[in-house]
Amino acid sequence: MPIDKDLAGALKQAKTRTMNFALVEKKKGEGTLIVNSGDVKSSAIAEAEKAIGGTKTYKGKCFTDENTGELMFETTSDVPSVDTLKAVIKRDAGMTLKVNSRKETAAKVLDMLGAKLKENAQKRLAGIEGGADFKKAMSLGGPVADDLKKRVKEIKNLIDRNDSKKANEAMDRLDKVAKNPTQTL
């Protein structure tokens, strides 16, 4: 079967922007995938269903997940089989891609959880910086203050990268240094 250059091109675009998709599945591992920057036309879906005798159609968005690098197929209802997506992409677009699928609500929950962890880390850092031990250590000036400023900057970078685990570990160390600033010199 010849390569579907439109599908291959659309999948490449999904690496840098969100695209819409419809997957018409005949059975697990067999189907037709349509990817488009605009809405996928119902006439194109109907044509694919008729051509392969499709029994299930999935519609949603596809994009590259910045955390995993996978091409994510996200729906608001049932999710398509990853095996079917891989098989159809390989057969029709001639591409072997890391793909995954998920329900949109799960993605929103993960985003909300990440935002909450980030917020908690920011509050904890503000509490440390506003604490008496930190302020006293900063008043010493010189290398002690420079070290504390450097540590705070590193923690803020970790928080911005949503690495709350490493940020909290670094805040544990910052808190100890603020309580005993001369022991680090």
C-alpha positions as CSV (number, residue, x, y, z in Angstrom):
1,M,0.0,0.0,0.0
2,P,1.4,3.4,-0.9
3,I,2.3,5.9,1.8
4,D,-0.4,8.5,2.6
5,K,1.7,11.7,2.4
6,D,-1.2,13.8,3.8
7,L,-1.3,11.6,6.9
8,A,2.5,11.6,7.3
9,G,2.6,15.4,6.9
10,A,-0.2,15.9,9.4
11,L,1.6,13.6,12.0
12,K,4.8,15.6,11.5
13,Q,2.8,18.8,12.2
14,A,1.4,17.3,15.4
15,K,4.9,17.3,16.7
16,T,4.8,21.1,17.1
17,R,1.0,21.9,17.2
18,T,-2.3,20.4,18.3
19,M,-4.1,18.6,15.5
20,N,-7.6,17.0,15.3
21,F,-8.0,13.3,14.6
22,A,-10.5,10.6,13.9
23,L,-9.6,6.9,14.0
24,V,-12.1,4.6,12.4
25,E,-11.4,1.1,13.8
26,K,-12.5,-2.1,12.3
27,K,-10.9,-4.3,14.9
28,K,-7.9,-4.0,17.2
29,G,-4.9,-3.3,15.0
30,E,-6.9,-2.4,12.0
31,G,-8.4,1.0,11.0
32,T,-8.1,4.3,9.2
33,L,-6.6,7.4,10.8
34,I,-7.4,10.9,9.7
35,V,-5.4,13.8,11.1
36,N,-6.2,17.4,10.2
37,S,-5.4,20.9,11.5
38,G,-9.1,21.8,11.3
39,D,-12.1,19.7,12.3
40,V,-12.2,16.3,10.7
41,K,-15.1,16.3,8.3
42,S,-18.0,13.9,9.1
43,S,-18.0,13.0,5.4
44,A,-14.4,11.8,5.6
45,I,-15.3,9.7,8.6
46,A,-18.3,8.3,6.9
47,E,-16.2,7.4,3.9
48,A,-13.6,5.7,6.0
49,E,-16.3,3.7,8.0
50,K,-17.8,2.5,4.7
51,A,-14.5,1.7,3.1
52,I,-13.2,-0.6,5.9
53,G,-16.5,-1.6,7.6
54,G,-15.5,0.4,10.7
55,T,-17.2,-0.5,13.9
56,K,-15.9,2.2,16.3
57,T,-14.8,5.8,15.7
58,Y,-12.7,7.8,18.1
59,K,-12.3,11.6,17.7
60,G,-10.2,14.1,19.6
61,K,-6.9,16.0,19.6
62,C,-3.4,14.8,18.9
63,F,-0.2,16.5,20.0
64,T,3.3,15.8,21.3
65,D,3.3,15.4,25.1
66,E,6.1,17.6,26.2
67,N,6.8,15.5,29.2
68,T,7.1,12.1,27.4
69,G,7.8,13.1,23.8
70,E,5.0,10.7,22.8
71,L,2.4,11.6,20.2
72,M,-0.7,11.8,22.4
73,F,-4.2,11.0,21.1
74,E,-6.6,12.6,23.5
75,T,-10.4,12.0,23.5
76,T,-13.3,13.1,25.7
77,S,-14.7,9.6,25.8
78,D,-13.3,6.1,25.1
79,V,-9.6,6.1,24.1
80,P,-8.3,4.3,21.0
81,S,-6.0,1.3,21.3
82,V,-2.3,2.2,21.1
83,D,-1.7,-1.0,19.2
84,T,-4.2,0.1,16.5
85,L,-2.7,3.6,16.3
86,K,0.8,2.3,15.9
87,A,-0.3,-0.3,13.3
88,V,-2.3,2.2,11.2
89,I,0.5,4.9,11.4
90,K,3.1,2.4,10.3
91,R,1.0,0.9,7.5
92,D,-0.5,4.2,6.1
93,A,2.2,6.8,6.9
94,G,5.3,4.5,6.9
95,M,6.3,5.9,10.3
96,T,7.2,4.3,13.6
97,L,6.3,6.7,16.4
98,K,6.0,6.6,20.1
99,V,2.2,7.0,20.7
100,N,-0.2,6.9,23.6
101,S,-3.8,7.7,24.2
102,R,-5.7,9.1,27.1
103,K,-9.0,10.6,28.2
104,E,-9.0,14.3,28.4
105,T,-10.3,14.4,32.0
106,A,-7.2,12.4,33.1
107,A,-5.0,15.0,31.5
108,K,-6.8,17.8,33.2
109,V,-6.4,16.1,36.6
110,L,-2.7,15.6,36.0
111,D,-2.3,19.3,35.0
112,M,-4.3,20.4,38.1
113,L,-2.1,18.1,40.3
114,G,1.0,19.6,38.8
115,A,-0.2,23.1,39.4
116,K,-1.1,22.3,43.0
117,L,2.4,20.8,43.6
118,K,4.0,23.9,42.1
119,E,1.8,26.2,44.2
120,N,2.7,24.3,47.4
121,A,6.4,24.4,46.6
122,Q,6.2,28.2,45.9
123,K,4.4,28.7,49.3
124,R,7.0,26.6,51.1
125,L,9.9,28.6,49.6
126,A,8.2,31.9,50.5
127,G,7.8,30.6,54.0
128,I,11.5,29.7,54.2
129,E,12.5,33.1,52.8
130,G,10.2,35.0,55.2
131,G,11.3,33.0,58.2
132,A,13.5,34.4,61.0
133,D,16.3,31.9,60.4
134,F,16.6,32.8,56.7
135,K,16.5,36.6,57.4
136,K,19.1,36.3,60.1
137,A,21.4,34.3,57.8
138,M,20.9,36.8,55.0
139,S,21.9,39.6,57.3
140,L,25.3,38.0,57.7
141,G,25.9,39.1,54.1
142,G,29.0,38.1,52.1
143,P,29.4,34.4,51.1
144,V,26.6,33.2,53.3
145,A,24.0,35.5,51.6
146,D,25.5,34.7,48.2
147,D,25.1,31.0,48.9
148,L,21.5,31.4,50.1
149,K,20.6,33.5,47.0
150,K,22.1,30.9,44.7
151,R,20.2,28.1,46.4
152,V,16.9,30.1,46.2
153,K,17.5,30.7,42.5
154,E,18.1,26.9,41.9
155,I,14.9,26.1,43.8
156,K,12.9,28.5,41.7
157,N,14.3,26.9,38.5
158,L,13.3,23.5,39.8
159,I,9.8,24.8,40.6
160,D,9.5,26.4,37.1
161,R,10.4,23.0,35.6
162,N,7.7,21.3,37.7
163,D,10.2,19.2,39.5
164,S,8.6,19.5,42.9
165,K,10.4,16.5,44.3
166,K,13.9,17.9,43.7
167,A,12.7,21.4,44.7
168,N,11.4,20.1,48.1
169,E,14.7,18.2,48.6
170,A,16.6,21.4,47.9
171,M,14.3,23.4,50.3
172,D,15.1,20.8,53.0
173,R,18.8,21.6,52.5
174,L,18.1,25.4,52.3
175,D,16.2,25.3,55.6
176,K,19.1,23.5,57.3
177,V,21.6,26.0,55.9
178,A,19.4,29.0,57.0
179,K,19.4,27.6,60.6
180,N,23.1,27.0,60.7
181,P,24.6,29.3,58.0
182,T,28.3,29.2,59.2
183,Q,28.5,25.4,59.0
184,T,28.3,25.5,55.2
185,L,31.4,27.8,54.8
